[in-house]
Amino acid sequence: MEHYPSRRIVIASLFAATSLPLLSRSASAFAPMIVHRDPGCGCCEGWVAHVRAAGFDARVVDEADMNTIKAKFRVPQALASCHTAEIGGYVIEGHVPASAIERLLREKPVAIGLSAPGMPDGSPGMETGGPKEIFEVVLFGATGSRGYGRYQGASAI
């Protein structure tokens, strides 16, 4: 005598199989991220840990000349920071929170990328235990730049 699964088990299995991808969508659904950094920079490691914790597949490449990397990816000098990442056809400059990167990859605006200019205190990778500075993430491209969100630490405000 053969045993067949009950109708309830079959329906529950089909529901689980089709719903799981929707429930578990994360940053890992996006392309791998390549992070270019100066090998002597410790805050870059903190930022990479932040984006990895958010689910990004971040690969680190040590670079001897970050100025050449920034020029290659068309990062304006006024928006420069310590590390430069590339993901999904965009450039991520500095300590940009993972949530801003996820938004960029979802919305797909016409742009070169995002920047958190300078090295804002308390931004992802720049946590010192002191007060978290409020900073702006900037969307930049061939036609200029504009604000893309205000943050305190990794949280949008």
C-alpha positions as CSV (number, residue, x, y, z in Angstrom):
1,M,0.0,0.0,0.0
2,E,1.4,3.3,-1.1
3,H,1.3,6.4,1.1
4,Y,0.5,9.8,-0.5
5,P,0.8,13.1,1.3
6,S,-2.4,14.7,2.4
7,R,-3.9,17.6,0.5
8,R,-3.1,19.9,3.5
9,I,0.6,19.0,3.4
10,V,0.8,19.6,-0.3
11,I,-0.9,23.0,-0.1
12,A,1.2,24.1,2.9
13,S,4.4,23.0,1.1
14,L,3.4,24.9,-2.1
15,F,2.6,28.0,0.0
16,A,5.9,27.8,1.8
17,A,7.9,27.3,-1.3
18,T,6.4,30.3,-3.1
19,S,6.3,32.6,-0.1
20,L,9.8,32.1,1.3
21,P,11.6,34.2,-1.4
22,L,9.2,37.1,-0.7
23,L,9.7,36.8,3.1
24,S,13.4,36.5,3.0
25,R,14.4,39.2,0.4
26,S,17.6,40.8,1.6
27,A,20.6,42.7,0.3
28,S,22.0,39.4,-0.8
29,A,19.5,39.5,-3.7
30,F,21.7,42.2,-5.1
31,A,25.0,41.9,-7.0
32,P,28.2,41.4,-5.0
33,M,29.8,44.6,-3.7
34,I,33.5,45.3,-4.3
35,V,35.0,47.7,-1.8
36,H,38.2,49.5,-2.7
37,R,40.2,50.7,0.4
38,D,43.6,51.8,1.6
39,P,45.0,48.7,3.5
40,G,45.9,51.0,6.5
41,C,42.3,52.2,7.0
42,G,40.6,50.7,10.0
43,C,37.2,52.4,9.7
44,C,36.7,50.8,6.3
45,E,36.6,47.4,8.1
46,G,33.9,48.7,10.3
47,W,31.8,49.9,7.3
48,V,32.3,46.5,5.6
49,A,31.1,44.7,8.7
50,H,28.0,47.0,8.7
51,V,27.1,46.2,5.0
52,R,27.8,42.5,5.5
53,A,25.5,42.5,8.6
54,A,22.8,43.9,6.3
55,G,23.3,41.0,4.0
56,F,25.5,42.4,1.3
57,D,28.2,40.2,-0.2
58,A,31.1,42.6,0.2
59,R,34.6,41.8,-1.1
60,V,37.5,44.0,-0.1
61,V,40.3,45.0,-2.5
62,D,43.3,46.8,-1.0
63,E,44.5,49.6,-3.2
64,A,47.8,51.5,-3.1
65,D,46.3,54.6,-4.8
66,M,42.8,55.5,-3.8
67,N,42.9,58.8,-5.8
68,T,43.2,56.8,-9.0
69,I,40.2,54.7,-8.0
70,K,38.1,57.8,-7.2
71,A,39.0,59.3,-10.5
72,K,38.1,56.1,-12.3
73,F,34.6,56.0,-10.7
74,R,34.1,59.8,-11.2
75,V,33.7,60.6,-7.5
76,P,33.8,64.4,-7.1
77,Q,36.5,65.6,-4.8
78,A,33.9,67.5,-2.7
79,L,32.1,64.1,-2.0
80,A,35.2,62.0,-1.4
81,S,35.7,59.9,1.7
82,C,38.0,57.0,2.6
83,H,36.7,54.0,0.7
84,T,34.9,53.5,-2.7
85,A,32.6,50.6,-3.4
86,E,30.9,49.4,-6.5
87,I,27.6,47.5,-6.7
88,G,25.0,47.1,-9.3
89,G,26.5,49.7,-11.6
90,Y,26.7,52.3,-8.9
91,V,29.5,53.8,-6.8
92,I,29.2,54.0,-3.0
93,E,31.6,56.5,-1.5
94,G,32.4,56.5,2.2
95,H,30.2,55.6,5.2
96,V,26.8,55.3,3.5
97,P,24.3,53.3,5.6
98,A,23.2,50.0,4.1
99,S,19.6,51.1,4.1
100,A,20.5,53.9,1.7
101,I,22.3,51.5,-0.6
102,E,19.3,49.1,-0.6
103,R,17.0,52.0,-1.5
104,L,19.4,53.1,-4.4
105,L,19.3,49.5,-5.8
106,R,15.5,49.3,-5.5
107,E,14.8,52.7,-7.0
108,K,17.6,52.6,-9.7
109,P,17.9,56.4,-10.3
110,V,20.0,57.8,-13.1
111,A,23.2,58.5,-11.2
112,I,26.8,57.6,-10.6
113,G,26.2,56.7,-7.0
114,L,25.9,57.8,-3.3
115,S,28.3,59.5,-1.0
116,A,28.5,60.2,2.7
117,P,31.1,63.0,2.3
118,G,33.9,63.1,4.8
119,M,33.9,60.7,7.7
120,P,30.8,61.7,9.8
121,D,31.2,60.7,13.5
122,G,28.9,57.8,14.4
123,S,28.2,56.9,10.8
124,P,28.5,53.1,10.0
125,G,32.2,52.2,10.6
126,M,32.9,55.5,12.4
127,E,31.3,54.6,15.7
128,T,33.5,56.0,18.5
129,G,31.0,55.8,21.4
130,G,30.5,59.5,21.3
131,P,27.5,61.4,19.9
132,K,26.4,60.5,16.4
133,E,26.6,63.3,14.0
134,I,23.7,64.0,11.7
135,F,24.8,63.8,8.1
136,E,23.4,63.8,4.6
137,V,23.8,61.0,2.0
138,V,24.2,62.6,-1.4
139,L,23.1,61.2,-4.8
140,F,25.6,62.3,-7.5
141,G,25.8,62.0,-11.2
142,A,26.7,63.7,-14.4
143,T,24.3,66.5,-13.9
144,G,25.3,67.3,-10.3
145,S,24.3,66.1,-6.8
146,R,21.3,66.3,-4.4
147,G,20.4,65.1,-1.0
148,Y,19.2,61.5,-0.8
149,G,18.6,61.2,2.9
150,R,19.6,62.4,6.3
151,Y,21.0,60.0,8.8
152,Q,22.2,59.8,12.4
153,G,24.4,56.7,12.7
154,A,22.8,54.1,10.4
155,S,19.3,55.4,11.0
156,A,17.4,57.6,8.6
157,I,15.9,60.7,10.3
